[in-house]
């Protein structure tokens, strides 16, 4: 619902039943099984781990989790899907994410590493309060550093991380990972792809719209030339506008929810380079145009109030930069920063009557051909 989020530093609580934890564990198990099975079929290194630690925010909150660490011979980066369940007495909270790790190349069993990641936090409050989001999902960024001891079959590790977003916290954790499959030696990196399909998760971090809410999208890119191509992009985003910016549309006794669909086409200029030491990287820049279609759903919550629904379509311009790293000829990671500017016709009876702009950050998995 489109309500003000309470002080997000309040932490997770035990669920009334095990259903929420069970759903999180099932997601984590499916993620781990899928990752490991793919590693066994391909020439991919895989380690399965368990970890625990504490989140240091408004108060200390312990958590437990699991992870899979994947490596390929064509990339110096490690891909790490993760799941964490946080224990607290105020709400149910778990994080599902993915990290890209880089191990510093030193000749020692102690292997320090740095990383960056994206996580989606799912929460549900134990008690309901009026005009408060009592459940939902929030997207955030993770910066981390740690070190592991590379032993033949098992690797204990220690790690610190900073979560950036509405669930803002500093964490200290430790765990152990067990080797399931060894990768082979370094191989030549893959060539630049001609076609890429990229599902992604995103967050609007700056501008005239609500930040911290999860958006899901997909882009399709085609490169008829090595350094120049075209992209089509589509995205759905919940809780799009900020509460205070649409308060005038919200009569007493009505709960207002705003969402938006974004469609755009862009010209993409890229420059790809490869090396055995650093893998294959493709930085790029985009410029394009499209439309943003927000809609406004007002649901009556009190006697005498009336529900309503409005929508509008706004032309928009976009420009951005990004970076794609290719793990294999058919699989990579894409990080994208893109600015949008919507041009609103104030005289056409639109619900939202002023131009608006925002910066969208996204991370996705590129399937390439």
Helices and strands as residue ranges (DSSP letters): H 19-41, E 44-56, E 60-72, E 77-86, E 91-103, E 110-125, E 135-149, E 154-164, E 169-181, E 195-207, E 215-222, E 228-238, G 243-245, G 247-249, E 254-275, E 279-300, E 308-311, E 314-328, E 331-343, E 356-368
